[in-house]
């Protein structure tokens, strides 16, 4: 899958399920797709990944914004 639309088309086609953050469930509502809260699991940690040779300004802006939002500790973890 290369984007959210392809992912939801695959779900609609019966090819799988998707885990979303609770905040994104409302954003990605689609006819024919149900969202159900998952309870009883611990909070998740996310990682930001990008190609090391990707120098597009939009990518670099996003990385800088993420770094400002969640300060990294000395191990590089948030």
mmCIF file of the N, C-alpha and C atoms, coordinates in Angstrom:
data_MODEL
# 
_entry.id   MODEL 
# 
loop_
_atom_site.group_PDB 
_atom_site.id 
_atom_site.type_symbol 
_atom_site.label_atom_id 
_atom_site.label_alt_id 
_atom_site.label_comp_id 
_atom_site.label_asym_id 
_atom_site.label_entity_id 
_atom_site.label_seq_id 
_atom_site.pdbx_PDB_ins_code 
_atom_site.Cartn_x 
_atom_site.Cartn_y 
_atom_site.Cartn_z 
_atom_site.occupancy 
_atom_site.B_iso_or_equiv 
_atom_site.pdbx_formal_charge 
_atom_site.auth_seq_id 
_atom_site.auth_comp_id 
_atom_site.auth_asym_id 
_atom_site.auth_atom_id 
_atom_site.pdbx_PDB_model_num 
ATOM 1   N N  . UNK A 1 1  ? 0.838   -1.163 0.000  1.00 0.00 ? 1  UNK A N  1 
ATOM 2   C CA . UNK A 1 1  ? 0.000   0.000  0.000  1.00 0.00 ? 1  UNK A CA 1 
ATOM 3   C C  . UNK A 1 1  ? 0.891   1.237  0.000  1.00 0.00 ? 1  UNK A C  1 
ATOM 4   N N  . UNK A 1 2  ? 0.491   2.195  -0.799 1.00 0.00 ? 2  UNK A N  1 
ATOM 5   C CA . UNK A 1 2  ? 1.290   3.421  -0.858 1.00 0.00 ? 2  UNK A CA 1 
ATOM 6   C C  . UNK A 1 2  ? 0.595   4.618  -0.233 1.00 0.00 ? 2  UNK A C  1 
ATOM 7   N N  . UNK A 1 3  ? -0.705  4.471  0.102  1.00 0.00 ? 3  UNK A N  1 
ATOM 8   C CA . UNK A 1 3  ? -1.404  5.591  0.720  1.00 0.00 ? 3  UNK A CA 1 
ATOM 9   C C  . UNK A 1 3  ? -2.648  5.075  1.442  1.00 0.00 ? 3  UNK A C  1 
ATOM 10  N N  . UNK A 1 4  ? -3.307  5.969  2.164  1.00 0.00 ? 4  UNK A N  1 
ATOM 11  C CA . UNK A 1 4  ? -4.476  5.580  2.953  1.00 0.00 ? 4  UNK A CA 1 
ATOM 12  C C  . UNK A 1 4  ? -5.601  5.058  2.076  1.00 0.00 ? 4  UNK A C  1 
ATOM 13  N N  . UNK A 1 5  ? -5.813  5.682  0.925  1.00 0.00 ? 5  UNK A N  1 
ATOM 14  C CA . UNK A 1 5  ? -6.903  5.243  0.055  1.00 0.00 ? 5  UNK A CA 1 
ATOM 15  C C  . UNK A 1 5  ? -6.706  3.799  -0.397 1.00 0.00 ? 5  UNK A C  1 
ATOM 16  N N  . UNK A 1 6  ? -5.486  3.442  -0.795 1.00 0.00 ? 6  UNK A N  1 
ATOM 17  C CA . UNK A 1 6  ? -5.218  2.060  -1.201 1.00 0.00 ? 6  UNK A CA 1 
ATOM 18  C C  . UNK A 1 6  ? -5.424  1.103  -0.039 1.00 0.00 ? 6  UNK A C  1 
ATOM 19  N N  . UNK A 1 7  ? -5.028  1.524  1.146  1.00 0.00 ? 7  UNK A N  1 
ATOM 20  C CA . UNK A 1 7  ? -5.201  0.693  2.324  1.00 0.00 ? 7  UNK A CA 1 
ATOM 21  C C  . UNK A 1 7  ? -6.671  0.415  2.575  1.00 0.00 ? 7  UNK A C  1 
ATOM 22  N N  . UNK A 1 8  ? -7.497  1.449  2.513  1.00 0.00 ? 8  UNK A N  1 
ATOM 23  C CA . UNK A 1 8  ? -8.924  1.246  2.770  1.00 0.00 ? 8  UNK A CA 1 
ATOM 24  C C  . UNK A 1 8  ? -9.603  0.488  1.641  1.00 0.00 ? 8  UNK A C  1 
ATOM 25  N N  . UNK A 1 9  ? -9.148  0.641  0.423  1.00 0.00 ? 9  UNK A N  1 
ATOM 26  C CA . UNK A 1 9  ? -9.682  -0.169 -0.673 1.00 0.00 ? 9  UNK A CA 1 
ATOM 27  C C  . UNK A 1 9  ? -9.381  -1.648 -0.424 1.00 0.00 ? 9  UNK A C  1 
ATOM 28  N N  . UNK A 1 10 ? -8.186  -1.945 0.092  1.00 0.00 ? 10 UNK A N  1 
ATOM 29  C CA . UNK A 1 10 ? -7.845  -3.331 0.406  1.00 0.00 ? 10 UNK A CA 1 
ATOM 30  C C  . UNK A 1 10 ? -8.727  -3.871 1.524  1.00 0.00 ? 10 UNK A C  1 
ATOM 31  N N  . UNK A 1 11 ? -8.997  -3.051 2.531  1.00 0.00 ? 11 UNK A N  1 
ATOM 32  C CA . UNK A 1 11 ? -9.890  -3.470 3.618  1.00 0.00 ? 11 UNK A CA 1 
ATOM 33  C C  . UNK A 1 11 ? -11.285 -3.739 3.057  1.00 0.00 ? 11 UNK A C  1 
ATOM 34  N N  . UNK A 1 12 ? -11.782 -2.842 2.234  1.00 0.00 ? 12 UNK A N  1 
ATOM 35  C CA . UNK A 1 12 ? -13.106 -3.025 1.634  1.00 0.00 ? 12 UNK A CA 1 
ATOM 36  C C  . UNK A 1 12 ? -13.174 -4.277 0.770  1.00 0.00 ? 12 UNK A C  1 
ATOM 37  N N  . UNK A 1 13 ? -12.051 -4.645 0.171  1.00 0.00 ? 13 UNK A N  1 
ATOM 38  C CA . UNK A 1 13 ? -11.997 -5.844 -0.668 1.00 0.00 ? 13 UNK A CA 1 
ATOM 39  C C  . UNK A 1 13 ? -11.831 -7.112 0.165  1.00 0.00 ? 13 UNK A C  1 
ATOM 40  N N  . UNK A 1 14 ? -11.739 -6.957 1.491  1.00 0.00 ? 14 UNK A N  1 
ATOM 41  C CA . UNK A 1 14 ? -11.604 -8.128 2.358  1.00 0.00 ? 14 UNK A CA 1 
ATOM 42  C C  . UNK A 1 14 ? -10.199 -8.685 2.443  1.00 0.00 ? 14 UNK A C  1 
ATOM 43  N N  . UNK A 1 15 ? -9.202  -7.870 2.139  1.00 0.00 ? 15 UNK A N  1 
ATOM 44  C CA . UNK A 1 15 ? -7.820  -8.342 2.122  1.00 0.00 ? 15 UNK A CA 1 
ATOM 45  C C  . UNK A 1 15 ? -7.087  -8.167 3.445  1.00 0.00 ? 15 UNK A C  1 
ATOM 46  N N  . UNK A 1 16 ? -7.719  -7.577 4.445  1.00 0.00 ? 16 UNK A N  1 
ATOM 47  C CA . UNK A 1 16 ? -7.033  -7.418 5.708  1.00 0.00 ? 16 UNK A CA 1 
ATOM 48  C C  . UNK A 1 16 ? -7.731  -6.446 6.625  1.00 0.00 ? 16 UNK A C  1 
ATOM 49  N N  . UNK A 1 17 ? -7.055  -6.125 7.709  1.00 0.00 ? 17 UNK A N  1 
ATOM 50  C CA . UNK A 1 17 ? -7.532  -5.168 8.698  1.00 0.00 ? 17 UNK A CA 1 
ATOM 51  C C  . UNK A 1 17 ? -6.426  -4.141 8.914  1.00 0.00 ? 17 UNK A C  1 
ATOM 52  N N  . UNK A 1 18 ? -6.770  -3.025 9.543  1.00 0.00 ? 18 UNK A N  1 
ATOM 53  C CA . UNK A 1 18 ? -5.809  -1.950 9.785  1.00 0.00 ? 18 UNK A CA 1 
ATOM 54  C C  . UNK A 1 18 ? -5.953  -1.474 11.217 1.00 0.00 ? 18 UNK A C  1 
ATOM 55  N N  . UNK A 1 19 ? -4.838  -1.242 11.876 1.00 0.00 ? 19 UNK A N  1 
ATOM 56  C CA . UNK A 1 19 ? -4.853  -0.591 13.179 1.00 0.00 ? 19 UNK A CA 1 
ATOM 57  C C  . UNK A 1 19 ? -4.615  0.901  12.952 1.00 0.00 ? 19 UNK A C  1 
ATOM 58  N N  . UNK A 1 20 ? -5.481  1.716  13.534 1.00 0.00 ? 20 UNK A N  1 
ATOM 59  C CA . UNK A 1 20 ? -5.360  3.174  13.452 1.00 0.00 ? 20 UNK A CA 1 
ATOM 60  C C  . UNK A 1 20 ? -5.219  3.744  14.840 1.00 0.00 ? 20 UNK A C  1 
ATOM 61  N N  . UNK A 1 21 ? -4.600  4.897  14.937 1.00 0.00 ? 21 UNK A N  1 
ATOM 62  C CA . UNK A 1 21 ? -4.658  5.597  16.212 1.00 0.00 ? 21 UNK A CA 1 
ATOM 63  C C  . UNK A 1 21 ? -6.095  6.067  16.412 1.00 0.00 ? 21 UNK A C  1 
ATOM 64  N N  . UNK A 1 22 ? -6.512  6.175  17.656 1.00 0.00 ? 22 UNK A N  1 
ATOM 65  C CA . UNK A 1 22 ? -7.895  6.558  17.958 1.00 0.00 ? 22 UNK A CA 1 
ATOM 66  C C  . UNK A 1 22 ? -8.241  7.897  17.318 1.00 0.00 ? 22 UNK A C  1 
ATOM 67  N N  . UNK A 1 23 ? -7.300  8.816  17.293 1.00 0.00 ? 23 UNK A N  1 
ATOM 68  C CA . UNK A 1 23 ? -7.559  10.122 16.713 1.00 0.00 ? 23 UNK A CA 1 
ATOM 69  C C  . UNK A 1 23 ? -7.795  10.083 15.214 1.00 0.00 ? 23 UNK A C  1 
ATOM 70  N N  . UNK A 1 24 ? -7.268  9.077  14.540 1.00 0.00 ? 24 UNK A N  1 
ATOM 71  C CA . UNK A 1 24 ? -7.451  8.973  13.092 1.00 0.00 ? 24 UNK A CA 1 
ATOM 72  C C  . UNK A 1 24 ? -8.707  8.215  12.695 1.00 0.00 ? 24 UNK A C  1 
ATOM 73  N N  . UNK A 1 25 ? -9.331  7.521  13.628 1.00 0.00 ? 25 UNK A N  1 
ATOM 74  C CA . UNK A 1 25 ? -10.515 6.727  13.297 1.00 0.00 ? 25 UNK A CA 1 
ATOM 75  C C  . UNK A 1 25 ? -11.620 7.594  12.702 1.00 0.00 ? 25 UNK A C  1 
ATOM 76  N N  . UNK A 1 26 ? -11.842 8.758  13.264 1.00 0.00 ? 26 UNK A N  1 
ATOM 77  C CA . UNK A 1 26 ? -12.897 9.646  12.747 1.00 0.00 ? 26 UNK A CA 1 
ATOM 78  C C  . UNK A 1 26 ? -12.521 10.217 11.386 1.00 0.00 ? 26 UNK A C  1 
ATOM 79  N N  . UNK A 1 27 ? -11.254 10.490 11.181 1.00 0.00 ? 27 UNK A N  1 
ATOM 80  C CA . UNK A 1 27 ? -10.793 11.068 9.921  1.00 0.00 ? 27 UNK A CA 1 
ATOM 81  C C  . UNK A 1 27 ? -10.978 10.092 8.764  1.00 0.00 ? 27 UNK A C  1 
ATOM 82  N N  . UNK A 1 28 ? -10.748 8.812  9.032  1.00 0.00 ? 28 UNK A N  1 
ATOM 83  C CA . UNK A 1 28 ? -10.769 7.815  7.965  1.00 0.00 ? 28 UNK A CA 1 
ATOM 84  C C  . UNK A 1 28 ? -12.061 7.017  7.900  1.00 0.00 ? 28 UNK A C  1 
ATOM 85  N N  . UNK A 1 29 ? -13.160 7.558  8.386  1.00 0.00 ? 29 UNK A N  1 
ATOM 86  C CA . UNK A 1 29 ? -14.438 6.858  8.266  1.00 0.00 ? 29 UNK A CA 1 
ATOM 87  C C  . UNK A 1 29 ? -14.792 6.705  6.795  1.00 0.00 ? 29 UNK A C  1 
ATOM 88  N N  . UNK A 1 30 ? -15.244 5.517  6.433  1.00 0.00 ? 30 UNK A N  1 
ATOM 89  C CA . UNK A 1 30 ? -15.649 5.215  5.062  1.00 0.00 ? 30 UNK A CA 1 
ATOM 90  C C  . UNK A 1 30 ? -16.908 4.368  5.095  1.00 0.00 ? 30 UNK A C  1 
ATOM 91  N N  . UNK A 1 31 ? -17.796 4.534  4.135  1.00 0.00 ? 31 UNK A N  1 
ATOM 92  C CA . UNK A 1 31 ? -18.934 3.616  4.043  1.00 0.00 ? 31 UNK A CA 1 
ATOM 93  C C  . UNK A 1 31 ? -18.422 2.189  3.860  1.00 0.00 ? 31 UNK A C  1 
ATOM 94  N N  . UNK A 1 32 ? -18.989 1.273  4.614  1.00 0.00 ? 32 UNK A N  1 
ATOM 95  C CA . UNK A 1 32 ? -18.588 -0.126 4.505  1.00 0.00 ? 32 UNK A CA 1 
ATOM 96  C C  . UNK A 1 32 ? -17.411 -0.518 5.371  1.00 0.00 ? 32 UNK A C  1 
ATOM 97  N N  . UNK A 1 33 ? -16.842 0.429  6.114  1.00 0.00 ? 33 UNK A N  1 
ATOM 98  C CA . UNK A 1 33 ? -15.707 0.140  6.995  1.00 0.00 ? 33 UNK A CA 1 
ATOM 99  C C  . UNK A 1 33 ? -16.114 0.457  8.425  1.00 0.00 ? 33 UNK A C  1 
ATOM 100 N N  . UNK A 1 34 ? -15.913 -0.498 9.310  1.00 0.00 ? 34 UNK A N  1 
ATOM 101 C CA . UNK A 1 34 ? -16.230 -0.294 10.728 1.00 0.00 ? 34 UNK A CA 1 
ATOM 102 C C  . UNK A 1 34 ? -14.947 0.011  11.485 1.00 0.00 ? 34 UNK A C  1 
ATOM 103 N N  . UNK A 1 35 ? -15.049 0.922  12.449 1.00 0.00 ? 35 UNK A N  1 
ATOM 104 C CA . UNK A 1 35 ? -13.938 1.161  13.370 1.00 0.00 ? 35 UNK A CA 1 
ATOM 105 C C  . UNK A 1 35 ? -14.407 0.786  14.762 1.00 0.00 ? 35 UNK A C  1 
ATOM 106 N N  . UNK A 1 36 ? -13.582 0.022  15.450 1.00 0.00 ? 36 UNK A N  1 
ATOM 107 C CA . UNK A 1 36 ? -13.902 -0.467 16.786 1.00 0.00 ? 36 UNK A CA 1 
ATOM 108 C C  . UNK A 1 36 ? -12.709 -0.177 17.686 1.00 0.00 ? 36 UNK A C  1 
ATOM 109 N N  . UNK A 1 37 ? -12.919 0.484  18.824 1.00 0.00 ? 37 UNK A N  1 
ATOM 110 C CA . UNK A 1 37 ? -11.789 0.732  19.726 1.00 0.00 ? 37 UNK A CA 1 
ATOM 111 C C  . UNK A 1 37 ? -11.166 -0.578 20.199 1.00 0.00 ? 37 UNK A C  1 
ATOM 112 N N  . UNK A 1 38 ? -9.855  -0.604 20.248 1.00 0.00 ? 38 UNK A N  1 
ATOM 113 C CA . UNK A 1 38 ? -9.119  -1.749 20.784 1.00 0.00 ? 38 UNK A CA 1 
ATOM 114 C C  . UNK A 1 38 ? -8.767  -1.394 22.215 1.00 0.00 ? 38 UNK A C  1 
ATOM 115 N N  . UNK A 1 39 ? -9.206  -2.192 23.127 1.00 0.00 ? 39 UNK A N  1 
ATOM 116 C CA . UNK A 1 39 ? -8.980  -1.902 24.554 1.00 0.00 ? 39 UNK A CA 1 
ATOM 117 C C  . UNK A 1 39 ? -8.089  -2.978 25.170 1.00 0.00 ? 39 UNK A C  1 
ATOM 118 N N  . UNK A 1 40 ? -7.463  -2.617 26.259 1.00 0.00 ? 40 UNK A N  1 
ATOM 119 C CA . UNK A 1 40 ? -6.681  -3.588 27.008 1.00 0.00 ? 40 UNK A CA 1 
ATOM 120 C C  . UNK A 1 40 ? -5.258  -3.780 26.519 1.00 0.00 ? 40 UNK A C  1 
ATOM 121 N N  . UNK A 1 41 ? -4.789  -2.897 25.639 1.00 0.00 ? 41 UNK A N  1 
ATOM 122 C CA . UNK A 1 41 ? -3.391  -2.974 25.228 1.00 0.00 ? 41 UNK A CA 1 
ATOM 123 C C  . UNK A 1 41 ? -2.681  -1.712 25.707 1.00 0.00 ? 41 UNK A C  1 
ATOM 124 N N  . UNK A 1 42 ? -1.403  -1.842 25.928 1.00 0.00 ? 42 UNK A N  1 
ATOM 125 C CA . UNK A 1 42 ? -0.653  -0.686 26.418 1.00 0.00 ? 42 UNK A CA 1 
ATOM 126 C C  . UNK A 1 42 ? -0.433  0.317  25.281 1.00 0.00 ? 42 UNK A C  1 
ATOM 127 N N  . UNK A 1 43 ? -0.184  1.577  25.637 1.00 0.00 ? 43 UNK A N  1 
ATOM 128 C CA . UNK A 1 43 ? 0.089   2.580  24.597 1.00 0.00 ? 43 UNK A CA 1 
ATOM 129 C C  . UNK A 1 43 ? 1.272   2.156  23.735 1.00 0.00 ? 43 UNK A C  1 
ATOM 130 N N  . UNK A 1 44 ? 1.242   2.582  22.503 1.00 0.00 ? 44 UNK A N  1 
ATOM 131 C CA . UNK A 1 44 ? 2.283   2.201  21.549 1.00 0.00 ? 44 UNK A CA 1 
ATOM 132 C C  . UNK A 1 44 ? 3.291   3.324  21.360 1.00 0.00 ? 44 UNK A C  1 
ATOM 133 N N  . UNK A 1 45 ? 4.474   2.947  20.972 1.00 0.00 ? 45 UNK A N  1 
ATOM 134 C CA . UNK A 1 45 ? 5.489   3.903  20.575 1.00 0.00 ? 45 UNK A CA 1 
ATOM 135 C C  . UNK A 1 45 ? 5.554   3.893  19.062 1.00 0.00 ? 45 UNK A C  1 
ATOM 136 N N  . UNK A 1 46 ? 5.732   5.032  18.488 1.00 0.00 ? 46 UNK A N  1 
ATOM 137 C CA . UNK A 1 46 ? 5.834   5.142  17.042 1.00 0.00 ? 46 UNK A CA 1 
ATOM 138 C C  . UNK A 1 46 ? 7.240   5.556  16.661 1.00 0.00 ? 46 UNK A C  1 
ATOM 139 N N  . UNK A 1 47 ? 7.617   5.191  15.466 1.00 0.00 ? 47 UNK A N  1 
ATOM 140 C CA . UNK A 1 47 ? 8.912   5.598  14.934 1.00 0.00 ? 47 UNK A CA 1 
ATOM 141 C C  . UNK A 1 47 ? 8.690   6.333  13.626 1.00 0.00 ? 47 UNK A C  1 
ATOM 142 N N  . UNK A 1 48 ? 9.479   7.325  13.378 1.00 0.00 ? 48 UNK A N  1 
ATOM 143 C CA . UNK A 1 48 ? 9.444   8.063  12.129 1.00 0.00 ? 48 UNK A CA 1 
ATOM 144 C C  . UNK A 1 48 ? 10.587  7.554  11.267 1.00 0.00 ? 48 UNK A C  1 
ATOM 145 N N  . UNK A 1 49 ? 10.251  7.064  10.094 1.00 0.00 ? 49 UNK A N  1 
ATOM 146 C CA . UNK A 1 49 ? 11.264  6.527  9.184  1.00 0.00 ? 49 UNK A CA 1 
ATOM 147 C C  . UNK A 1 49 ? 11.216  7.269  7.868  1.00 0.00 ? 49 UNK A C  1 
ATOM 148 N N  . UNK A 1 50 ? 12.376  7.419  7.246  1.00 0.00 ? 50 UNK A N  1 
ATOM 149 C CA . UNK A 1 50 ? 12.451  8.025  5.929  1.00 0.00 ? 50 UNK A CA 1 
ATOM 150 C C  . UNK A 1 50 ? 13.711  7.528  5.262  1.00 0.00 ? 50 UNK A C  1 
ATOM 151 N N  . UNK A 1 51 ? 13.725  7.619  3.929  1.00 0.00 ? 51 UNK A N  1 
ATOM 152 C CA . UNK A 1 51 ? 14.924  7.216  3.192  1.00 0.00 ? 51 UNK A CA 1 
ATOM 153 C C  . UNK A 1 51 ? 16.030  8.217  3.489  1.00 0.00 ? 51 UNK A C  1 
ATOM 154 N N  . UNK A 1 52 ? 17.220  7.718  3.754  1.00 0.00 ? 52 UNK A N  1 
ATOM 155 C CA . UNK A 1 52 ? 18.311  8.639  4.083  1.00 0.00 ? 52 UNK A CA 1 
ATOM 156 C C  . UNK A 1 52 ? 18.739  9.491  2.890  1.00 0.00 ? 52 UNK A C  1 
ATOM 157 N N  . UNK A 1 53 ? 18.354  9.098  1.674  1.00 0.00 ? 53 UNK A N  1 
ATOM 158 C CA . UNK A 1 53 ? 18.691  9.913  0.504  1.00 0.00 ? 53 UNK A CA 1 
ATOM 159 C C  . UNK A 1 53 ? 17.528  10.798 0.050  1.00 0.00 ? 53 UNK A C  1 
ATOM 160 N N  . UNK A 1 54 ? 16.479  10.901 0.882  1.00 0.00 ? 54 UNK A N  1 
ATOM 161 C CA . UNK A 1 54 ? 15.322  11.737 0.545  1.00 0.00 ? 54 UNK A CA 1 
ATOM 162 C C  . UNK A 1 54 ? 15.547  13.127 1.125  1.00 0.00 ? 54 UNK A C  1 
ATOM 163 N N  . UNK A 1 55 ? 15.839  14.059 0.262  1.00 0.00 ? 55 UNK A N  1 
ATOM 164 C CA . UNK A 1 55 ? 16.169  15.418 0.705  1.00 0.00 ? 55 UNK A CA 1 
ATOM 165 C C  . UNK A 1 55 ? 15.085  16.429 0.353  1.00 0.00 ? 55 UNK A C  1 
ATOM 166 N N  . UNK A 1 56 ? 13.864  15.930 0.067  1.00 0.00 ? 56 UNK A N  1 
ATOM 167 C CA . UNK A 1 56 ? 12.777  16.856 -0.237 1.00 0.00 ? 56 UNK A CA 1 
ATOM 168 C C  . UNK A 1 56 ? 12.506  17.752 0.973  1.00 0.00 ? 56 UNK A C  1 
ATOM 169 N N  . UNK A 1 57 ? 12.245  19.014 0.691  1.00 0.00 ? 57 UNK A N  1 
ATOM 170 C CA . UNK A 1 57 ? 12.028  19.985 1.768  1.00 0.00 ? 57 UNK A CA 1 
ATOM 171 C C  . UNK A 1 57 ? 10.828  19.605 2.630  1.00 0.00 ? 57 UNK A C  1 
ATOM 172 N N  . UNK A 1 58 ? 9.757   19.091 2.023  1.00 0.00 ? 58 UNK A N  1 
ATOM 173 C CA . UNK A 1 58 ? 8.567   18.708 2.796  1.00 0.00 ? 58 UNK A CA 1 
ATOM 174 C C  . UNK A 1 58 ? 8.894   17.592 3.790  1.00 0.00 ? 58 UNK A C  1 
ATOM 175 N N  . UNK A 1 59 ? 9.726   16.658 3.378  1.00 0.00 ? 59 UNK A N  1 
ATOM 176 C CA . UNK A 1 59 ? 10.132  15.572 4.279  1.00 0.00 ? 59 UNK A CA 1 
ATOM 177 C C  . UNK A 1 59 ? 10.966  16.135 5.421  1.00 0.00 ? 59 UNK A C  1 
ATOM 178 N N  . UNK A 1 60 ? 11.914  16.974 5.100  1.00 0.00 ? 60 UNK A N  1 
ATOM 179 C CA . UNK A 1 60 ? 12.780  17.571 6.134  1.00 0.00 ? 60 UNK A CA 1 
ATOM 180 C C  . UNK A 1 60 ? 11.966  18.443 7.088  1.00 0.00 ? 60 UNK A C  1 
ATOM 181 N N  . UNK A 1 61 ? 10.984  19.177 6.572  1.00 0.00 ? 61 UNK A N  1 
ATOM 182 C CA . UNK A 1 61 ? 10.115  19.987 7.430  1.00 0.00 ? 61 UNK A CA 1 
ATOM 183 C C  . UNK A 1 61 ? 9.344   19.096 8.403  1.00 0.00 ? 61 UNK A C  1 
ATOM 184 N N  . UNK A 1 62 ? 8.843   17.981 7.904  1.00 0.00 ? 62 UNK A N  1 
ATOM 185 C CA . UNK A 1 62 ? 8.084   17.062 8.753  1.00 0.00 ? 62 UNK A CA 1 
ATOM 186 C C  . UNK A 1 62 ? 8.982   16.484 9.845  1.00 0.00 ? 62 UNK A C  1 
ATOM 187 N N  . UNK A 1 63 ? 10.195  16.106 9.494  1.00 0.00 ? 63 UNK A N  1 
ATOM 188 C CA . UNK A 1 63 ? 11.143  15.559 10.477 1.00 0.00 ? 63 UNK A CA 1 
ATOM 189 C C  . UNK A 1 63 ? 11.431  16.600 11.561 1.00 0.00 ? 63 UNK A C  1 
ATOM 190 N N  . UNK A 1 64 ? 11.694  17.831 11.152 1.00 0.00 ? 64 UNK A N  1 
ATOM 191 C CA . UNK A 1 64 ? 11.970  18.894 12.131 1.00 0.00 ? 64 UNK A CA 1 
ATOM 192 C C  . UNK A 1 64 ? 10.767  19.128 13.045 1.00 0.00 ? 64 UNK A C  1 
ATOM 193 N N  . UNK A 1 65 ? 9.558   19.116 12.476 1.00 0.00 ? 65 UNK A N  1 
ATOM 194 C CA . UNK A 1 65 ? 8.357   19.308 13.290 1.00 0.00 ? 65 UNK A CA 1 
ATOM 195 C C  . UNK A 1 65 ? 8.197   18.165 14.286 1.00 0.00 ? 65 UNK A C  1 
ATOM 196 N N  . UNK A 1 66 ? 8.452   16.955 13.863 1.00 0.00 ? 66 UNK A N  1 
ATOM 197 C CA . UNK A 1 66 ? 8.354   15.802 14.765 1.00 0.00 ? 66 UNK A CA 1 
ATOM 198 C C  . UNK A 1 66 ? 9.388   15.903 15.877 1.00 0.00 ? 66 UNK A C  1 
ATOM 199 N N  . UNK A 1 67 ? 10.594  16.305 15.546 1.00 0.00 ? 67 UNK A N  1 
ATOM 200 C CA . UNK A 1 67 ? 11.644  16.441 16.554 1.00 0.00 ? 67 UNK A CA 1 
ATOM 201 C C  . UNK A 1 67 ? 11.292  17.514 17.583 1.00 0.00 ? 67 UNK A C  1 
ATOM 202 N N  . UNK A 1 68 ? 10.655  18.590 17.151 1.00 0.00 ? 68 UNK A N  1 
ATOM 203 C CA . UNK A 1 68 ? 10.246  19.636 18.088 1.00 0.00 ? 68 UNK A CA 1 
ATOM 204 C C  . UNK A 1 68 ? 9.082   19.167 18.967 1.00 0.00 ? 68 UNK A C  1 
ATOM 205 N N  . UNK A 1 69 ? 8.225   18.315 18.436 1.00 0.00 ? 69 UNK A N  1 
ATOM 206 C CA . UNK A 1 69 ? 7.047   17.859 19.173 1.00 0.00 ? 69 UNK A CA 1 
ATOM 207 C C  . UNK A 1 69 ? 7.395   16.848 20.259 1.00 0.00 ? 69 UNK A C  1 
ATOM 208 N N  . UNK A 1 70 ? 8.347   15.977 19.973 1.00 0.00 ? 70 UNK A N  1 
ATOM 209 C CA . UNK A 1 70 ? 8.724   14.916 20.913 1.00 0.00 ? 70 UNK A CA 1 
ATOM 210 C C  . UNK A 1 70 ? 10.239  14.949 21.051 1.00 0.00 ? 70 UNK A C  1 
ATOM 211 N N  . UNK A 1 71 ? 10.741  15.616 22.072 1.00 0.00 ? 71 UNK A N  1 
ATOM 212 C CA . UNK A 1 71 ? 12.185  15.688 22.251 1.00 0.00 ? 71 UNK A CA 1 
ATOM 213 C C  . UNK A 1 71 ? 12.796  14.289 22.383 1.00 0.00 ? 71 UNK A C  1 
ATOM 214 N N  . UNK A 1 72 ? 13.923  14.070 21.744 1.00 0.00 ? 72 UNK A N  1 
ATOM 215 C CA . UNK A 1 72 ? 14.618  12.793 21.836 1.00 0.00 ? 72 UNK A CA 1 
ATOM 216 C C  . UNK A 1 72 ? 15.488  12.767 23.084 1.00 0.00 ? 72 UNK A C  1 
ATOM 217 N N  . UNK A 1 73 ? 15.584  11.591 23.707 1.00 0.00 ? 73 UNK A N  1 
ATOM 218 C CA . UNK A 1 73 ? 16.511  11.461 24.828 1.00 0.00 ? 73 UNK A CA 1 
ATOM 219 C C  . UNK A 1 73 ? 17.881  11.081 24.277 1.00 0.00 ? 73 UNK A C  1 
ATOM 220 N N  . UNK A 1 74 ? 18.829  10.811 25.162 1.00 0.00 ? 74 UNK A N  1 
ATOM 221 C CA . UNK A 1 74 ? 20.193  10.553 24.743 1.00 0.00 ? 74 UNK A CA 1 
ATOM 222 C C  . UNK A 1 74 ? 20.340  9.272  23.909 1.00 0.00 ? 74 UNK A C  1 
ATOM 223 N N  . UNK A 1 75 ? 19.359  8.369  23.947 1.00 0.00 ? 75 UNK A N  1 
ATOM 224 C CA . UNK A 1 75 ? 19.428  7.153  23.131 1.00 0.00 ? 75 UNK A CA 1 
ATOM 225 C C  . UNK A 1 75 ? 18.801  7.357  21.771 1.00 0.00 ? 75 UNK A C  1 
ATOM 226 N N  . UNK A 1 76 ? 18.235  8.541  21.526 1.00 0.00 ? 76 UNK A N  1 
ATOM 227 C CA . UNK A 1 76 ? 17.562  8.793  20.257 1.00 0.00 ? 76 UNK A CA 1 
ATOM 228 C C  . UNK A 1 76 ? 16.089  8.444  20.315 1.00 0.00 ? 76 UNK A C  1 
ATOM 229 N N  . UNK A 1 77 ? 15.588  8.036  21.495 1.00 0.00 ? 77 UNK A N  1 
ATOM 230 C CA . UNK A 1 77 ? 14.189  7.688  21.648 1.00 0.00 ? 77 UNK A CA 1 
ATOM 231 C C  . UNK A 1 77 ? 13.417  8.859  22.202 1.00 0.00 ? 77 UNK A C  1 
ATOM 232 N N  . UNK A 1 78 ? 12.116  8.886  21.879 1.00 0.00 ? 78 UNK A N  1 
ATOM 233 C CA . UNK A 1 78 ? 11.247  9.941  22.419 1.00 0.00 ? 78 UNK A CA 1 
ATOM 234 C C  . UNK A 1 78 ? 10.739  9.613  23.780 1.00 0.00 ? 78 UNK A C  1 
# 
